[in-house]
Amino acid sequence: MEEILESDAPSETRTNQFSSHNSSFCNGKLVHVLKFIFSLLVPIVLAIFTIVVTVQQQSIANQQRSEDKQTAMQQRQLERDLADDKYQNDIFEAYIKDTGDLLEATHGQLTSSSTIASLIRAKTLNVLRHLETHRIARIIFFLYEANQLSTVHQHAA
C-alpha cells in the first residue's frame, strides 16, 4: 500500500503543477482580456462623450436659430409698423399743410368756390381712406376748428 501511496505522490505533484500552470495561464489570459477591455473602454467613453456633446451643440444651435428667426420676424414687423406710421404721418401732414394753405388763400372759406370745395372734399375722402382712426379724428377736429364742417338739417316732408 505504501507503494501505491508513493506512486500517487508524483501524480499529485503533477496535478498541482498542472493546476498551477493552468491557473497562471488563466490569470495571464484574464489579465490580457481585462487590459483589452480597459483599452476599449477609453475610446468607447470618448465616443459616447463626443456624441452627447454633439447632440447638445445641435440642440443649442437649433434653439439659437429659432430665437434668431423670431427676433428677425419681430424686427421686420417693427420696421413695417414704423414705415406704415411714417407713411400715414406724411399723408396727414401733407393734408393739413395743403388744406391750411387753401384756407389761407380763401380767407378761411373753402366753400366760397365750388371748385375748391369739391377739391377739398375729394382730397379729404381720399386721405381718410389711408389713415388710422386717431389721425382721422384729428383731421375732423382740424376741419371743425377751422369752421369747415357744416351741418345739414333735413326736414321731414
C-alpha positions as CSV (number, residue, x, y, z in Angstrom):
1,M,0.0,0.0,0.0
2,E,2.9,2.3,0.6
3,E,3.9,1.8,-3.0
4,I,0.5,2.9,-4.2
5,L,0.8,5.9,-2.0
6,E,4.2,6.6,-3.2
7,S,3.1,6.3,-6.8
8,D,0.2,8.7,-6.1
9,A,2.6,11.3,-4.8
10,P,4.2,12.2,-8.1
11,S,0.8,12.3,-9.8
12,E,-0.4,14.7,-7.1
13,T,2.6,16.9,-7.7
14,R,1.8,16.8,-11.4
15,T,-1.7,17.8,-10.7
16,N,-0.5,20.6,-8.6
17,Q,1.9,21.6,-11.3
18,F,-0.7,21.4,-13.9
19,S,-3.2,23.3,-11.7
20,S,-0.5,25.9,-11.0
21,H,0.4,26.1,-14.7
22,N,-3.3,26.2,-15.7
23,S,-4.0,28.9,-13.0
24,S,-1.2,31.1,-14.2
25,F,-2.3,30.6,-17.7
26,C,-5.9,31.6,-16.8
27,N,-4.6,34.6,-14.8
28,G,-2.4,35.7,-17.6
29,K,-5.2,35.3,-20.1
30,L,-7.6,37.1,-17.7
31,V,-5.1,40.0,-17.4
32,H,-4.8,40.3,-21.1
33,V,-8.6,40.2,-21.5
34,L,-9.0,42.9,-18.8
35,K,-6.3,45.0,-20.4
36,F,-8.1,44.7,-23.7
37,I,-11.5,45.6,-22.2
38,F,-9.9,48.6,-20.4
39,S,-8.1,49.7,-23.6
40,L,-11.5,49.7,-25.4
41,L,-13.3,51.4,-22.5
42,V,-11.5,54.7,-23.0
43,P,-12.4,55.1,-26.7
44,I,-16.0,54.0,-26.0
45,V,-16.3,56.6,-23.3
46,L,-14.8,59.3,-25.5
47,A,-17.2,58.3,-28.4
48,I,-20.2,58.5,-26.1
49,F,-19.0,61.8,-24.7
50,T,-18.5,63.2,-28.3
51,I,-22.0,62.0,-29.3
52,V,-23.6,63.7,-26.2
53,V,-21.7,66.9,-26.8
54,T,-22.6,67.0,-30.5
55,V,-26.3,66.4,-29.7
56,Q,-26.2,69.2,-27.1
57,Q,-24.5,71.6,-29.5
58,Q,-27.0,70.8,-32.3
59,S,-29.8,71.4,-29.8
60,I,-28.3,74.7,-28.7
61,A,-27.7,75.7,-32.4
62,N,-31.3,74.9,-33.3
63,Q,-32.6,76.9,-30.3
64,Q,-30.4,79.8,-31.3
65,R,-31.6,79.6,-34.9
66,S,-35.2,79.6,-33.7
67,E,-34.6,82.6,-31.5
68,D,-32.8,84.5,-34.3
69,K,-35.7,83.7,-36.6
70,Q,-38.2,85.0,-34.1
71,T,-36.1,88.2,-33.5
72,A,-35.8,88.8,-37.2
73,M,-39.6,88.4,-37.7
74,Q,-40.2,90.9,-34.8
75,Q,-37.6,93.3,-36.3
76,R,-39.3,93.1,-39.8
77,Q,-42.7,93.7,-38.2
78,L,-41.4,96.7,-36.2
79,E,-39.9,98.1,-39.4
80,R,-43.2,97.6,-41.3
81,D,-45.1,99.3,-38.5
82,L,-42.6,102.2,-38.4
83,A,-42.8,102.6,-42.2
84,D,-46.6,102.5,-42.1
85,D,-46.7,105.1,-39.3
86,K,-44.3,107.3,-41.2
87,Y,-46.4,106.9,-44.4
88,Q,-49.6,107.9,-42.5
89,N,-47.9,110.7,-40.8
90,D,-46.6,112.1,-44.1
91,I,-50.1,111.9,-45.6
92,F,-51.6,113.6,-42.6
93,E,-49.0,116.4,-42.6
94,A,-49.4,117.0,-46.3
95,Y,-53.2,117.2,-46.0
96,I,-53.0,119.6,-43.1
97,K,-50.4,121.8,-44.9
98,D,-52.4,121.8,-48.2
99,T,-55.7,122.5,-46.5
100,G,-54.1,125.2,-44.4
101,D,-52.7,126.8,-47.5
102,L,-56.1,126.7,-49.2
103,L,-57.8,128.1,-46.0
104,E,-55.3,131.0,-46.0
105,A,-55.8,131.6,-49.8
106,T,-59.6,131.7,-49.4
107,H,-59.5,133.6,-46.2
108,G,-61.0,130.7,-44.2
109,Q,-63.8,129.9,-46.6
110,L,-63.2,126.7,-48.5
111,T,-66.9,126.6,-49.5
112,S,-66.7,130.0,-51.2
113,S,-65.8,128.3,-54.5
114,S,-67.5,125.1,-55.6
115,T,-64.2,124.0,-57.3
116,I,-62.2,124.4,-54.2
117,A,-65.0,122.8,-52.1
118,S,-65.0,119.8,-54.5
119,L,-61.2,119.6,-54.4
120,I,-61.1,119.6,-50.6
121,R,-63.9,117.1,-50.3
122,A,-62.2,114.7,-52.8
123,K,-58.8,115.1,-51.1
124,T,-60.3,114.7,-47.6
125,L,-62.2,111.5,-48.6
126,N,-59.0,110.1,-50.3
127,V,-56.8,110.9,-47.3
128,L,-59.3,109.4,-44.8
129,R,-59.2,106.0,-46.6
130,H,-55.4,105.8,-45.8
131,L,-55.3,106.9,-42.2
132,E,-55.9,105.2,-38.9
133,T,-58.7,106.2,-36.6
134,H,-56.8,108.6,-34.4
135,R,-55.5,110.6,-37.4
136,I,-59.0,110.7,-38.9
137,A,-60.3,112.1,-35.6
138,R,-57.5,114.8,-35.7
139,I,-58.5,115.8,-39.3
140,I,-62.2,116.1,-38.4
141,F,-61.2,118.1,-35.3
142,F,-59.0,120.4,-37.6
143,L,-61.9,120.9,-40.0
144,Y,-64.2,121.6,-37.2
145,E,-62.0,124.2,-35.6
146,A,-61.5,125.8,-39.0
147,N,-65.3,126.1,-39.2
148,Q,-65.3,124.0,-42.4
149,L,-67.8,121.4,-41.3
150,S,-71.4,122.3,-41.9
151,T,-74.5,120.7,-40.6
152,V,-77.2,119.8,-42.9
153,H,-80.7,120.0,-41.4
154,Q,-83.2,117.7,-43.1
155,H,-86.8,118.3,-42.6
156,A,-89.3,115.6,-42.8
157,A,-91.5,116.1,-45.8
